Amino acid sequence: MLCPFCQYDDDKVIDSRASEAGRVIRRRRQCLKCGKRYTTYERVEETVRLTVIKRDGSRVPFDREKILKGLLAACGKRPIPEDAKVRVVDTVEEEVHRLHDREVESRVIGEMVAQRLKDLDEIAYVRFASEYFQFRNVGEIMKQLEELSQRVKDVKDQQRMF
Protein backbone atom coordinates (compact mmCIF):
# COMPACT_ATOMS: atom_id res chain seq x y z
CA MET A 1 0.00 0.00 0.00
CA LEU A 2 1.45 3.37 -1.02
CA CYS A 3 1.10 6.22 1.45
CA PRO A 4 -1.21 8.84 -0.15
CA PHE A 5 0.94 11.60 1.37
CA CYS A 6 4.55 10.60 0.65
CA GLN A 7 4.12 7.54 -1.62
CA TYR A 8 6.27 5.38 0.70
CA ASP A 9 5.55 1.67 0.35
CA ASP A 10 5.60 0.55 4.00
CA ASP A 11 2.96 1.03 6.66
CA LYS A 12 1.49 -0.62 9.70
CA VAL A 13 -2.13 -1.46 10.33
CA ILE A 14 -3.39 0.24 13.49
CA ASP A 15 -6.99 -1.00 13.44
CA SER A 16 -9.15 -3.35 11.31
CA ARG A 17 -12.92 -3.63 11.33
CA ALA A 18 -15.29 -5.70 9.23
CA SER A 19 -18.72 -4.52 8.18
CA GLU A 20 -21.87 -6.26 9.43
CA ALA A 21 -22.00 -8.70 6.54
CA GLY A 22 -18.22 -9.07 6.47
CA ARG A 23 -18.06 -7.82 2.88
CA VAL A 24 -15.93 -4.76 3.57
CA ILE A 25 -12.88 -4.44 5.81
CA ARG A 26 -11.86 -0.98 7.02
CA ARG A 27 -8.21 -0.62 7.95
CA ARG A 28 -6.58 2.33 9.71
CA ARG A 29 -2.94 2.55 8.62
CA GLN A 30 0.09 4.63 9.56
CA CYS A 31 2.98 5.33 7.19
CA LEU A 32 6.31 4.25 8.65
CA LYS A 33 8.13 7.09 6.86
CA CYS A 34 6.03 10.24 7.36
CA GLY A 35 3.89 8.97 10.26
CA LYS A 36 0.58 10.17 8.77
CA ARG A 37 -2.53 8.05 9.15
CA TYR A 38 -5.03 7.08 6.49
CA THR A 39 -7.90 4.65 5.97
CA THR A 40 -8.24 1.92 3.36
CA TYR A 41 -11.21 -0.25 2.49
CA GLU A 42 -11.01 -3.80 1.18
CA ARG A 43 -13.96 -5.41 -0.59
CA VAL A 44 -14.65 -9.05 -1.17
CA GLU A 45 -14.56 -9.70 -4.89
CA GLU A 46 -17.61 -11.55 -6.06
CA THR A 47 -17.10 -14.66 -8.15
CA VAL A 48 -20.78 -14.68 -9.12
CA ARG A 49 -21.79 -11.20 -10.13
CA LEU A 50 -25.16 -9.85 -9.13
CA THR A 51 -27.22 -8.71 -12.12
CA VAL A 52 -29.56 -5.72 -12.01
CA ILE A 53 -32.75 -5.94 -14.07
CA LYS A 54 -33.55 -2.45 -15.33
CA ARG A 55 -37.02 -1.04 -16.07
CA ASP A 56 -36.71 -1.80 -19.77
CA GLY A 57 -35.86 -5.45 -19.03
CA SER A 58 -32.18 -5.15 -19.87
CA ARG A 59 -29.63 -6.65 -17.49
CA VAL A 60 -26.43 -5.01 -16.26
CA PRO A 61 -23.88 -5.97 -13.60
CA PHE A 62 -24.44 -4.47 -10.14
CA ASP A 63 -22.33 -1.33 -9.73
CA ARG A 64 -22.19 0.47 -6.39
CA GLU A 65 -20.77 3.55 -8.12
CA LYS A 66 -24.11 4.07 -9.88
CA ILE A 67 -25.84 4.19 -6.50
CA LEU A 68 -23.27 6.69 -5.22
CA LYS A 69 -23.65 8.82 -8.36
CA GLY A 70 -27.43 8.96 -7.88
CA LEU A 71 -27.00 9.83 -4.20
CA LEU A 72 -24.53 12.61 -4.97
CA ALA A 73 -26.92 14.09 -7.53
CA ALA A 74 -29.82 13.97 -5.06
CA CYS A 75 -27.79 15.46 -2.22
CA GLY A 76 -26.42 18.30 -4.36
CA LYS A 77 -25.11 20.99 -2.05
CA ARG A 78 -27.01 19.76 0.99
CA PRO A 79 -24.98 19.69 4.24
CA ILE A 80 -24.63 15.91 4.29
CA PRO A 81 -21.21 14.49 5.23
CA GLU A 82 -19.54 12.32 2.59
CA ASP A 83 -19.15 9.45 5.03
CA ALA A 84 -22.94 9.42 5.55
CA LYS A 85 -23.46 9.07 1.79
CA VAL A 86 -20.90 6.26 1.60
CA ARG A 87 -22.58 4.55 4.57
CA VAL A 88 -25.90 4.60 2.70
CA VAL A 89 -24.25 2.99 -0.34
CA ASP A 90 -22.48 0.41 1.86
CA THR A 91 -25.71 -0.47 3.66
CA VAL A 92 -27.69 -0.80 0.44
CA GLU A 93 -24.95 -2.89 -1.19
CA GLU A 94 -24.75 -5.24 1.78
CA GLU A 95 -28.52 -5.63 1.95
CA VAL A 96 -28.83 -6.28 -1.79
CA HIS A 97 -26.15 -8.99 -1.64
CA ARG A 98 -27.68 -10.52 1.47
CA LEU A 99 -31.21 -10.68 0.05
CA HIS A 100 -30.52 -11.50 -3.61
CA ASP A 101 -28.28 -14.23 -4.99
CA ARG A 102 -28.13 -13.60 -8.72
CA GLU A 103 -30.62 -10.94 -9.87
CA VAL A 104 -32.34 -7.90 -8.39
CA GLU A 105 -34.67 -5.36 -9.95
CA SER A 106 -33.41 -1.78 -10.11
CA ARG A 107 -36.73 -0.76 -8.51
CA VAL A 108 -35.79 -2.68 -5.35
CA ILE A 109 -32.42 -0.93 -5.13
CA GLY A 110 -34.05 2.46 -5.72
CA GLU A 111 -36.56 1.87 -2.95
CA MET A 112 -33.77 0.90 -0.53
CA VAL A 113 -31.86 4.08 -1.37
CA ALA A 114 -35.00 6.23 -1.12
CA GLN A 115 -35.89 4.82 2.31
CA ARG A 116 -32.44 5.60 3.68
CA LEU A 117 -32.45 9.08 2.13
CA LYS A 118 -35.81 9.76 3.76
CA ASP A 119 -34.14 9.22 7.14
CA LEU A 120 -30.96 11.10 6.18
CA ASP A 121 -32.24 14.28 4.51
CA GLU A 122 -35.78 15.07 3.39
CA ILE A 123 -34.76 17.45 0.59
CA ALA A 124 -32.34 14.90 -0.87
CA TYR A 125 -35.10 12.30 -0.59
CA VAL A 126 -37.57 14.44 -2.59
CA ARG A 127 -34.90 15.12 -5.22
CA PHE A 128 -34.08 11.42 -5.51
CA ALA A 129 -37.72 10.34 -5.45
CA SER A 130 -38.75 12.85 -8.11
CA GLU A 131 -36.14 11.44 -10.48
CA TYR A 132 -36.35 7.79 -9.49
CA PHE A 133 -40.11 7.41 -9.18
CA GLN A 134 -40.62 9.70 -12.20
CA PHE A 135 -43.38 11.86 -10.77
CA ARG A 136 -45.67 12.95 -13.58
CA ASN A 137 -47.08 16.08 -11.98
CA VAL A 138 -46.84 18.43 -9.04
CA GLY A 139 -49.66 16.59 -7.26
CA GLU A 140 -47.52 13.47 -6.88
CA ILE A 141 -44.68 15.55 -5.45
CA MET A 142 -47.10 17.29 -3.09
CA LYS A 143 -48.33 13.91 -1.86
CA GLN A 144 -44.75 12.93 -0.96
CA LEU A 145 -44.22 16.27 0.80
CA GLU A 146 -47.42 15.81 2.81
CA GLU A 147 -46.28 12.34 3.89
CA LEU A 148 -42.93 13.78 4.97
CA SER A 149 -44.62 16.61 6.87
CA GLN A 150 -46.85 14.13 8.69
CA ARG A 151 -43.82 12.01 9.53
CA VAL A 152 -41.99 15.00 11.00
CA LYS A 153 -45.08 15.92 13.01
CA ASP A 154 -45.36 12.35 14.34
CA VAL A 155 -41.69 12.33 15.39
CA LYS A 156 -42.10 15.67 17.20
CA ASP A 157 -45.22 14.39 18.97
CA GLN A 158 -43.32 11.29 20.13
CA GLN A 159 -40.45 13.43 21.41
CA ARG A 160 -42.84 15.56 23.47
CA MET A 161 -44.19 12.42 25.12
CA PHE A 162 -40.78 11.62 26.58
C-alpha positions as CSV (number, residue, x, y, z in Angstrom):
1,M,0.0,0.0,0.0
2,L,1.5,3.4,-1.0
3,C,1.1,6.2,1.4
4,P,-1.2,8.8,-0.2
5,F,0.9,11.6,1.4
6,C,4.6,10.6,0.7
7,Q,4.1,7.5,-1.6
8,Y,6.3,5.4,0.7
9,D,5.6,1.7,0.4
10,D,5.6,0.5,4.0
11,D,3.0,1.0,6.7
12,K,1.5,-0.6,9.7
13,V,-2.1,-1.5,10.3
14,I,-3.4,0.2,13.5
15,D,-7.0,-1.0,13.4
16,S,-9.1,-3.4,11.3
17,R,-12.9,-3.6,11.3
18,A,-15.3,-5.7,9.2
19,S,-18.7,-4.5,8.2
20,E,-21.9,-6.3,9.4
21,A,-22.0,-8.7,6.5
22,G,-18.2,-9.1,6.5
23,R,-18.1,-7.8,2.9
24,V,-15.9,-4.8,3.6
25,I,-12.9,-4.4,5.8
26,R,-11.9,-1.0,7.0
27,R,-8.2,-0.6,8.0
28,R,-6.6,2.3,9.7
29,R,-2.9,2.6,8.6
30,Q,0.1,4.6,9.6
31,C,3.0,5.3,7.2
32,L,6.3,4.2,8.6
33,K,8.1,7.1,6.9
34,C,6.0,10.2,7.4
35,G,3.9,9.0,10.3
36,K,0.6,10.2,8.8
37,R,-2.5,8.0,9.2
38,Y,-5.0,7.1,6.5
39,T,-7.9,4.6,6.0
40,T,-8.2,1.9,3.4
41,Y,-11.2,-0.3,2.5
42,E,-11.0,-3.8,1.2
43,R,-14.0,-5.4,-0.6
44,V,-14.7,-9.1,-1.2
45,E,-14.6,-9.7,-4.9
46,E,-17.6,-11.6,-6.1
47,T,-17.1,-14.7,-8.2
48,V,-20.8,-14.7,-9.1
49,R,-21.8,-11.2,-10.1
50,L,-25.2,-9.8,-9.1
51,T,-27.2,-8.7,-12.1
52,V,-29.6,-5.7,-12.0
53,I,-32.7,-5.9,-14.1
54,K,-33.5,-2.5,-15.3
55,R,-37.0,-1.0,-16.1
56,D,-36.7,-1.8,-19.8
57,G,-35.9,-5.4,-19.0
58,S,-32.2,-5.2,-19.9
59,R,-29.6,-6.6,-17.5
60,V,-26.4,-5.0,-16.3
61,P,-23.9,-6.0,-13.6
62,F,-24.4,-4.5,-10.1
63,D,-22.3,-1.3,-9.7
64,R,-22.2,0.5,-6.4
65,E,-20.8,3.6,-8.1
66,K,-24.1,4.1,-9.9
67,I,-25.8,4.2,-6.5
68,L,-23.3,6.7,-5.2
69,K,-23.7,8.8,-8.4
70,G,-27.4,9.0,-7.9
71,L,-27.0,9.8,-4.2
72,L,-24.5,12.6,-5.0
73,A,-26.9,14.1,-7.5
74,A,-29.8,14.0,-5.1
75,C,-27.8,15.5,-2.2
76,G,-26.4,18.3,-4.4
77,K,-25.1,21.0,-2.0
78,R,-27.0,19.8,1.0
79,P,-25.0,19.7,4.2
80,I,-24.6,15.9,4.3
81,P,-21.2,14.5,5.2
82,E,-19.5,12.3,2.6
83,D,-19.1,9.4,5.0
84,A,-22.9,9.4,5.5
85,K,-23.5,9.1,1.8
86,V,-20.9,6.3,1.6
87,R,-22.6,4.5,4.6
88,V,-25.9,4.6,2.7
89,V,-24.3,3.0,-0.3
90,D,-22.5,0.4,1.9
91,T,-25.7,-0.5,3.7
92,V,-27.7,-0.8,0.4
93,E,-25.0,-2.9,-1.2
94,E,-24.7,-5.2,1.8
95,E,-28.5,-5.6,2.0
96,V,-28.8,-6.3,-1.8
97,H,-26.2,-9.0,-1.6
98,R,-27.7,-10.5,1.5
99,L,-31.2,-10.7,0.1
100,H,-30.5,-11.5,-3.6
101,D,-28.3,-14.2,-5.0
102,R,-28.1,-13.6,-8.7
103,E,-30.6,-10.9,-9.9
104,V,-32.3,-7.9,-8.4
105,E,-34.7,-5.4,-9.9
106,S,-33.4,-1.8,-10.1
107,R,-36.7,-0.8,-8.5
108,V,-35.8,-2.7,-5.3
109,I,-32.4,-0.9,-5.1
110,G,-34.0,2.5,-5.7
111,E,-36.6,1.9,-3.0
112,M,-33.8,0.9,-0.5
113,V,-31.9,4.1,-1.4
114,A,-35.0,6.2,-1.1
115,Q,-35.9,4.8,2.3
116,R,-32.4,5.6,3.7
117,L,-32.4,9.1,2.1
118,K,-35.8,9.8,3.8
119,D,-34.1,9.2,7.1
120,L,-31.0,11.1,6.2
121,D,-32.2,14.3,4.5
122,E,-35.8,15.1,3.4
123,I,-34.8,17.5,0.6
124,A,-32.3,14.9,-0.9
125,Y,-35.1,12.3,-0.6
126,V,-37.6,14.4,-2.6
127,R,-34.9,15.1,-5.2
128,F,-34.1,11.4,-5.5
129,A,-37.7,10.3,-5.4
130,S,-38.8,12.9,-8.1
131,E,-36.1,11.4,-10.5
132,Y,-36.3,7.8,-9.5
133,F,-40.1,7.4,-9.2
134,Q,-40.6,9.7,-12.2
135,F,-43.4,11.9,-10.8
136,R,-45.7,13.0,-13.6
137,N,-47.1,16.1,-12.0
138,V,-46.8,18.4,-9.0
139,G,-49.7,16.6,-7.3
140,E,-47.5,13.5,-6.9
141,I,-44.7,15.6,-5.5
142,M,-47.1,17.3,-3.1
143,K,-48.3,13.9,-1.9
144,Q,-44.8,12.9,-1.0
145,L,-44.2,16.3,0.8
146,E,-47.4,15.8,2.8
147,E,-46.3,12.3,3.9
148,L,-42.9,13.8,5.0
149,S,-44.6,16.6,6.9
150,Q,-46.9,14.1,8.7
151,R,-43.8,12.0,9.5
152,V,-42.0,15.0,11.0
153,K,-45.1,15.9,13.0
154,D,-45.4,12.3,14.3
155,V,-41.7,12.3,15.4
156,K,-42.1,15.7,17.2
157,D,-45.2,14.4,19.0
158,Q,-43.3,11.3,20.1
159,Q,-40.4,13.4,21.4
160,R,-42.8,15.6,23.5
161,M,-44.2,12.4,25.1
162,F,-40.8,11.6,26.6
